[in-house]
Structure formats: structure tokens, C-alpha cells
Amino acid sequence: MIKEEISLFDEQQFKVEDKKFELKTSAEDDNLIKSKARVQHHGEVFTPKWMVKKMLAEPDIQEKLHDLHATFFEPSAGEGAFLKEILHQKLNYVDQISNKTTWTNNALWALMSIYGIELLQDNLIKAKRAMLDVFINHYQVFMQKELGRNTDLYKSAKYVIGVNIVQGNTLTYKNAENKLIEFNEWIPIDDRVMSSIFTYKSLFNNDDIDDVSANEGQLSLFGDLGDADLQKSNPVQLTKVYEG
């Protein structure tokens, strides 16, 4: 009688390879205009990727990109060409200076330092999505694991992008609801953060527009707001900012 040979369990045969996360690179922009009508009505012409990188390569700007709290402001965000590249380069720096314990807070500080205004709603949606994608990609590459949508970090990153990148018209200082454009200034309090709400217009001296919180003289964006009437929140953990 011939016995059938029973093959032993091969662990390697059933082992699922770990997923490897890598940094994504965005393709060069082929279409710099969406339509002639948008160019005529809004002056909309997108900045090509090569020009964005060249402008950000200036030594003074590179120095700021290596400062977690140095703020950047894009008054005409478009689909986020500058915003996502600024965030990408800031997170590159975060990757260099952080370990797995400190990365989360450092990355959120970097994200909190980037602001933008966009007039057109379709562009605004794409800009926010692009920034969130960059943030998620850097997290997953650094941690080599997924960033779940139910995590505090994901919710906080999405919230910060939502209040830092807003719809509005920089010429009128107002949004589509005819309300003054508002931003949050993120203030470090030890290992926590406090936010102060202020209007975009309060950064300028403009007698033609009534704004009780406007200061005299033009201010450096997100610098010392002096005695402006700010709405301040209580300090919270960085990963809990989405709770308001």
C-alpha cells in the first residue's frame, strides 16, 4: 500500500506581504486654464508646478519652510498648487526632525501654519482635498500604516484645513455669504493649542470698509494682532482641535 505524502504547512506560502507606503509625486500640470470664460471673468490662470518649486526654492523661503510656526498665506489658492507644495516641503522637514512620538504634533503645527483664500468653490474643494492627501501620504510613509478616518489625527487635520483654507474675495474681504473672511490664529500653550478667531480685513488699515477689529497700519499676516478684538478658545490637545 502506497502512502500519500502529506505536505507540511508552508508559512511563507500564506504570508501576506506588508504594504509599503511611499511618497507620491504629482504630475506636471498640463492645463493652466479651465476655460476662456473663467480667465475673462476671474483672471484664473494656474501656476505651473515648476514655477511653484522655483519660487519656493529662494533661500529666505526655504528658511521659513524649516520653521514649523512660520506662516504662509496664499490669497488666490486656486486648486492648491502652492498650498500642497508648501505643506509637502514643511512635512519633509517634519519627517527629518521627528520620531514616531513627536511626528503627530509637529505635523499638525506645520499644517496650522498654512492659510489660503479661494474665490471659486470648485477650486476650493480640490485645494482642500490636495492638502489632506499630502498630509495623509506623509503620515503613512513615516508611520508605515494607514491613517484611519475615525482617528483624532485625521479629524484634526481635516478640521484645520477646513478653517485655514476658506472661500472668499480678497478684494472685498468677504465670503459668498457676504460675511467678513475669518481665520484662526493657532497659539502654542506648552503642548496644547489655543485658537483666536480674527477677520482677514483686520490685518489692514482701510477706512472704506467698516470693521471694528481693524488695526492701524498693515500687519504682517498672523503676526502680533495687538489689541484686536479676538475670540479665543480654551487650550486643547493638538489632536483634539476638531472638537472645537
One Martini backbone bead per residue (centre of mass of N, CA, C, O) as a GRO file, in nm:
protein
  244
    1MET     BB    1   0.095   0.038   0.024
    2ILE     BB    2   0.052   0.371  -0.069
    3LYS     BB    3   0.156   0.660   0.068
    4GLU     BB    4   0.060   0.973   0.112
    5GLU     BB    5   0.205   1.275   0.090
    6ILE     BB    6   0.220   1.521   0.338
    7SER     BB    7   0.222   1.845   0.333
    8LEU     BB    8   0.350   2.097   0.484
    9PHE     BB    9   0.316   2.387   0.631
   10ASP     BB   10   0.350   2.697   0.455
   11GLU     BB   11   0.402   3.005   0.572
   12GLN     BB   12   0.498   3.166   0.316
   13GLN     BB   13   0.245   3.109   0.135
   14PHE     BB   14   0.046   3.282   0.356
   15LYS     BB   15   0.204   3.536   0.346
   16VAL     BB   16   0.152   3.876   0.382
   17GLU     BB   17   0.259   4.145   0.252
   18ASP     BB   18   0.366   4.433   0.337
   19LYS     BB   19   0.277   4.749   0.307
   20LYS     BB   20   0.421   5.004   0.104
   21PHE     BB   21   0.493   5.334   0.170
   22GLU     BB   22   0.496   5.617  -0.057
   23LEU     BB   23   0.582   5.892  -0.203
   24LYS     BB   24   0.412   6.118  -0.387
   25THR     BB   25   0.390   6.239  -0.725
   26SER     BB   26   0.306   6.501  -0.911
   27ALA     BB   27   0.202   6.603  -1.195
   28GLU     BB   28   0.223   6.790  -1.446
   29ASP     BB   29   0.077   7.074  -1.565
   30ASP     BB   30  -0.117   7.114  -1.855
   31ASN     BB   31  -0.363   7.289  -1.740
   32LEU     BB   32  -0.388   7.648  -1.681
   33ILE     BB   33  -0.680   7.637  -1.804
   34LYS     BB   34  -1.033   7.592  -1.821
   35SER     BB   35  -1.132   7.879  -1.943
   36LYS     BB   36  -1.198   8.173  -2.094
   37ALA     BB   37  -1.420   8.269  -1.902
   38ARG     BB   38  -1.249   8.249  -1.638
   39VAL     BB   39  -1.037   8.448  -1.727
   40GLN     BB   40  -1.227   8.693  -1.778
   41HIS     BB   41  -1.385   8.689  -1.491
   42HIS     BB   42  -1.113   8.590  -1.285
   43GLY     BB   43  -0.813   8.546  -1.381
   44GLU     BB   44  -0.765   8.230  -1.441
   45VAL     BB   45  -0.428   8.110  -1.372
   46PHE     BB   46  -0.219   7.863  -1.337
   47THR     BB   47   0.055   7.739  -1.167
   48PRO     BB   48   0.324   7.584  -1.236
   49LYS     BB   49   0.520   7.359  -1.079
   50TRP     BB   50   0.804   7.473  -1.151
   51MET     BB   51   0.743   7.760  -1.035
   52VAL     BB   52   0.681   7.688  -0.749
   53LYS     BB   53   0.959   7.563  -0.683
   54LYS     BB   54   1.130   7.811  -0.755
   55MET     BB   55   1.003   8.009  -0.547
   56LEU     BB   56   1.062   7.812  -0.291
   57ALA     BB   57   1.392   7.814  -0.333
   58GLU     BB   58   1.434   8.044  -0.175
   59PRO     BB   59   1.619   8.098   0.102
   60ASP     BB   60   1.407   8.247   0.280
   61ILE     BB   61   1.185   8.033   0.236
   62GLN     BB   62   1.339   7.783   0.334
   63GLU     BB   63   1.366   7.882   0.623
   64LYS     BB   64   1.052   7.879   0.676
   65LEU     BB   65   1.008   7.572   0.603
   66HIS     BB   66   1.202   7.519   0.878
   67ASP     BB   67   0.937   7.638   1.028
   68LEU     BB   68   0.659   7.544   1.191
   69HIS     BB   69   0.544   7.863   1.256
   70ALA     BB   70   0.570   7.964   0.981
   71THR     BB   71   0.378   8.159   0.776
   72PHE     BB   72   0.136   8.098   0.508
   73PHE     BB   73  -0.009   8.288   0.222
   74GLU     BB   74  -0.289   8.235  -0.012
   75PRO     BB   75  -0.500   8.457  -0.195
   76SER     BB   76  -0.492   8.243  -0.463
   77ALA     BB   77  -0.526   7.908  -0.453
   78GLY     BB   78  -0.701   7.743  -0.618
   79GLU     BB   79  -0.592   7.399  -0.632
   80GLY     BB   80  -0.308   7.411  -0.450
   81ALA     BB   81  -0.011   7.438  -0.552
   82PHE     BB   82   0.124   7.586  -0.311
   83LEU     BB   83   0.003   7.448  -0.062
   84LYS     BB   84   0.106   7.152  -0.116
   85GLU     BB   85   0.410   7.224  -0.138
   86ILE     BB   86   0.447   7.351   0.136
   87LEU     BB   87   0.354   7.105   0.295
   88HIS     BB   88   0.555   6.904   0.183
   89GLN     BB   89   0.814   7.057   0.280
   90LYS     BB   90   0.740   7.070   0.579
   91LEU     BB   91   0.712   6.755   0.612
   92ASN     BB   92   0.999   6.690   0.544
   93TYR     BB   93   1.106   6.826   0.798
   94VAL     BB   94   0.946   6.662   1.001
   95ASP     BB   95   1.074   6.389   0.922
   96GLN     BB   96   1.367   6.475   1.016
   97ILE     BB   97   1.288   6.572   1.338
   98SER     BB   98   1.126   6.306   1.390
   99ASN     BB   99   0.936   6.085   1.565
  100LYS     BB  100   0.669   5.879   1.647
  101THR     BB  101   0.592   6.080   1.883
  102THR     BB  102   0.634   6.384   1.735
  103TRP     BB  103   0.499   6.399   1.453
  104THR     BB  104   0.206   6.484   1.497
  105ASN     BB  105   0.250   6.769   1.618
  106ASN     BB  106   0.441   6.879   1.401
  107ALA     BB  107   0.241   6.845   1.163
  108LEU     BB  108   0.016   7.029   1.275
  109TRP     BB  109   0.182   7.287   1.289
  110ALA     BB  110   0.242   7.299   0.989
  111LEU     BB  111  -0.056   7.310   0.899
  112MET     BB  112  -0.136   7.571   1.074
  113SER     BB  113   0.066   7.767   0.887
  114ILE     BB  114  -0.154   7.735   0.651
  115TYR     BB  115  -0.303   7.967   0.416
  116GLY     BB  116  -0.627   8.041   0.239
  117ILE     BB  117  -0.782   8.186  -0.059
  118GLU     BB  118  -1.094   8.121  -0.247
  119LEU     BB  119  -1.343   8.197  -0.472
  120LEU     BB  120  -1.382   7.911  -0.597
  121GLN     BB  121  -1.537   7.622  -0.507
  122ASP     BB  122  -1.401   7.401  -0.684
  123ASN     BB  123  -1.113   7.477  -0.602
  124LEU     BB  124  -1.138   7.450  -0.295
  125ILE     BB  125  -1.192   7.147  -0.283
  126LYS     BB  126  -0.922   7.062  -0.421
  127ALA     BB  127  -0.726   7.195  -0.222
  128LYS     BB  128  -0.812   7.040   0.031
  129ARG     BB  129  -0.766   6.756  -0.080
  130ALA     BB  130  -0.464   6.788  -0.144
  131MET     BB  131  -0.369   6.843   0.147
  132LEU     BB  132  -0.476   6.584   0.276
  133ASP     BB  133  -0.314   6.390   0.098
  134VAL     BB  134  -0.035   6.484   0.189
  135PHE     BB  135  -0.067   6.422   0.488
  136ILE     BB  136  -0.133   6.122   0.465
  137ASN     BB  137   0.118   6.034   0.308
  138HIS     BB  138   0.329   6.113   0.522
  139TYR     BB  139   0.224   5.941   0.749
  140GLN     BB  140   0.237   5.658   0.605
  141VAL     BB  141   0.541   5.666   0.551
  142PHE     BB  142   0.644   5.712   0.842
  143MET     BB  143   0.454   5.477   0.984
  144GLN     BB  144   0.352   5.241   0.805
  145LYS     BB  145   0.034   5.331   0.799
  146GLU     BB  146  -0.276   5.388   0.828
  147LEU     BB  147  -0.519   5.660   0.812
  148GLY     BB  148  -0.787   5.690   0.985
  149ARG     BB  149  -1.100   5.856   0.983
  150ASN     BB  150  -1.145   5.804   1.314
  151THR     BB  151  -0.915   5.971   1.390
  152ASP     BB  152  -0.789   6.244   1.542
  153LEU     BB  153  -0.588   6.328   1.323
  154TYR     BB  154  -0.775   6.337   1.081
  155LYS     BB  155  -0.985   6.534   1.201
  156SER     BB  156  -0.783   6.766   1.257
  157ALA     BB  157  -0.671   6.808   0.973
  158LYS     BB  158  -0.946   6.866   0.838
  159TYR     BB  159  -1.020   7.107   1.018
  160VAL     BB  160  -0.781   7.295   0.962
  161ILE     BB  161  -0.827   7.316   0.659
  162GLY     BB  162  -1.119   7.431   0.682
  163VAL     BB  163  -1.018   7.708   0.845
  164ASN     BB  164  -0.759   7.792   0.655
  165ILE     BB  165  -0.931   7.717   0.391
  166VAL     BB  166  -1.112   7.966   0.215
  167GLN     BB  167  -1.381   8.144   0.117
  168GLY     BB  168  -1.316   8.437  -0.100
  169ASN     BB  169  -1.264   8.799  -0.127
  170THR     BB  170  -0.986   9.004  -0.113
  171LEU     BB  171  -1.123   9.280  -0.205
  172THR     BB  172  -1.380   9.261   0.016
  173TYR     BB  173  -1.333   9.053   0.268
  174LYS     BB  174  -1.546   8.839   0.156
  175ASN     BB  175  -1.789   8.610   0.128
  176ALA     BB  176  -2.067   8.452  -0.010
  177GLU     BB  177  -2.228   8.557   0.267
  178ASN     BB  178  -2.123   8.854   0.333
  179LYS     BB  179  -1.879   8.785   0.515
  180LEU     BB  180  -1.618   8.805   0.693
  181ILE     BB  181  -1.318   8.687   0.681
  182GLU     BB  182  -1.196   8.401   0.863
  183PHE     BB  183  -0.954   8.314   1.118
  184ASN     BB  184  -0.705   8.109   1.273
  185GLU     BB  185  -0.504   8.144   1.547
  186TRP     BB  186  -0.227   7.947   1.648
  187ILE     BB  187  -0.149   7.888   1.996
  188PRO     BB  188   0.101   7.805   2.195
  189ILE     BB  189   0.049   7.584   2.497
  190ASP     BB  190   0.282   7.415   2.518
  191ASP     BB  191   0.115   7.105   2.432
  192ARG     BB  192  -0.092   7.313   2.329
  193VAL     BB  193  -0.393   7.485   2.192
  194MET     BB  194  -0.489   7.813   2.081
  195SER     BB  195  -0.764   7.998   1.948
  196SER     BB  196  -0.801   8.287   1.721
  197ILE     BB  197  -1.043   8.494   1.596
  198PHE     BB  198  -1.012   8.661   1.274
  199THR     BB  199  -0.999   8.898   1.038
  200TYR     BB  200  -0.867   8.975   0.741
  201LYS     BB  201  -0.918   9.289   0.757
  202SER     BB  202  -0.757   9.337   1.034
  203LEU     BB  203  -0.470   9.354   0.867
  204PHE     BB  204  -0.591   9.633   0.776
  205ASN     BB  205  -0.600   9.974   0.651
  206ASN     BB  206  -0.953  10.061   0.591
  207ASP     BB  207  -1.184  10.321   0.565
  208ASP     BB  208  -1.405  10.190   0.359
  209ILE     BB  209  -1.427   9.965   0.586
  210ASP     BB  210  -1.621   9.831   0.831
  211ASP     BB  211  -1.407   9.753   1.125
  212VAL     BB  212  -1.354   9.715   1.461
  213SER     BB  213  -1.077   9.518   1.424
  214ALA     BB  214  -0.910   9.726   1.296
  215ASN     BB  215  -0.591   9.823   1.235
  216GLU     BB  216  -0.319  10.015   1.227
  217GLY     BB  217  -0.196   9.927   0.969
  218GLN     BB  218  -0.005   9.693   0.826
  219LEU     BB  219   0.016   9.353   0.876
  220SER     BB  220   0.152   9.073   0.955
  221LEU     BB  221   0.061   8.777   0.890
  222PHE     BB  222   0.012   8.633   1.195
  223GLY     BB  223   0.091   8.828   1.390
  224ASP     BB  224   0.058   9.092   1.583
  225LEU     BB  225  -0.278   9.193   1.684
  226GLY     BB  226  -0.292   9.322   1.945
  227ASP     BB  227  -0.615   9.480   2.023
  228ALA     BB  228  -0.779   9.290   1.897
  229ASP     BB  229  -1.099   9.140   1.874
  230LEU     BB  230  -1.078   8.828   2.009
  231GLN     BB  231  -1.165   8.485   1.977
  232LYS     BB  232  -1.111   8.263   2.239
  233SER     BB  233  -0.991   7.960   2.327
  234ASN     BB  234  -0.934   7.678   2.479
  235PRO     BB  235  -0.702   7.472   2.558
  236VAL     BB  236  -0.578   7.199   2.352
  237GLN     BB  237  -0.520   6.932   2.200
  238LEU     BB  238  -0.417   6.893   1.887
  239THR     BB  239  -0.596   6.618   1.834
  240LYS     BB  240  -0.871   6.806   1.943
  241VAL     BB  241  -0.961   7.054   1.758
  242TYR     BB  242  -1.230   6.937   1.627
  243GLU     BB  243  -1.406   6.997   1.896
  244GLY     BB  244  -1.367   7.331   1.947
   0.00000   0.00000   0.00000
